[in-house]
Amino acid sequence: MILRIFTLLAFVSFFCSCTSNKKKSPDDNSLKVITLDPSAPQKNCKLSGITDSVKVIKLENKEEALLGRYPQLRHIDNQFAVFSEGEQDVVLVFDLEGKHLFTIADKGEGPKEYRSIEKVSVQNQKIYIVSSEKVLVYDFKGKQVAVRYHGRRGGDWQILSENSWAFFPYQNYYSSNRKGVLFFDSAFNLLKTEASKSSEVLDKSYNISMHTSVQPKRFGDEWIYQGLFTDTLYHLTSQGSKPFALIKSTVPQRGLLASVDLGERKKATARGEMTRPFWSFGDRYCAVNYVVKNERIYSLIDFQTGEVLFHTNWKSSLDKFGLINDALKGAFFWPDYLEKDRMACLYSLEKLSDKQCEELGVELEDNSVLVVAYLKK
């Protein structure tokens, strides 16, 4: 009898030891949780409720400084604001008083030129322009200081540090053996490879075979991305990827890839799936917009507490939704850019009322206005 009891206790002890040493899954309670509920009631807030200060920057109004029809704010720090302009394939740099400093316009077929701008990143006081087969590097005087050939197509590059790059290759979703992230040094020598975060295989009813991963978004000096076919956001460094937060959604997320093909997008819409999420992260807040049933949903979330600060679906023009911008007396603000302790919104002047333009001292033919909001910690 005593021998049986001893044997039972030994088995229980062994089982508990194995259980305690079991590797934690991404679903453990140590991860942040971000809840997405597209049917939640609309919620709004003022910039003054989450910011310490707001700066209004009138961008210099001269011909070579005009942002054009398709500008994107790529970077803003304590000195510079960096834009790309898709219509002309140029990069424009301003200081934070709105003065135009220089334009990078090296489009062409030559060895020191880019065919098109696929990505613009700023790291260690240098501007990196990623093109189809190479990366062109510039200093903050507009001088080209290096050209590096990566020789890879069919994916998305991301600079992690001056000496480290990550590449998200196109993936074959009819195969479970997929590479998720490839890591390279500054000379684009392959260092290591990570498998895709999901090995799910699509059946042939899906008209999707190849597509890149969701592009990483800056998180401080590092990066966050959402794994395809997963409910997890991953923290990306030169050391690799590790889970950062769980996405708890009230609708299926399997339609993440449905933006690839219009037919698949319609199928995902019919199934009520979430498609095309776009994330951005600061030290405390994250902004996300995504599509459910042909409506794009916008949310601003305090991911430290889980509180949703702003939530709406876009059913009107862009100047009619967003956080209330106290600095422009009622203009609406949605962050085109969110990083660390600040977020920014670029206003083309047709989005502002005549009264707001008058208060700013600008006219419709002038350049755009950049509003930078410095967030409370």
Secondary structure, 3 states (H helix, E strand, C coil): CHHHHHHHHHHHHHHHHHHHCCCCCCCCCCCEEEEECCCCCCECCEHHHCEEEEEEEECCCCHHHCCCCCEEEEEECCCEEEEEECCCCEEEEEECCCCEEEEECCECCCCCCECCCCEEEEECCEEEEECCCEEEEECCCCCEEEEEECCCCCEEEEEEECCEEEEEECEECCCCCCEEEEEEECCCCEEEEEECCCCCCCCCCCCCCEECCCCCEEECCEEEEECCCCCEEEEEECCEEEEEEEEEECCCCHHHHCCCCHHHHHHHHHHCCCEEEEEEEECCEEEEEEEECCEEEEEEEECCCCEEEEEEEECCCHHHCCEEEHHHCCEEECCCEEEECEEEEEECHHHCCHHHHHHHCCCCCCCCEEEEEEECC
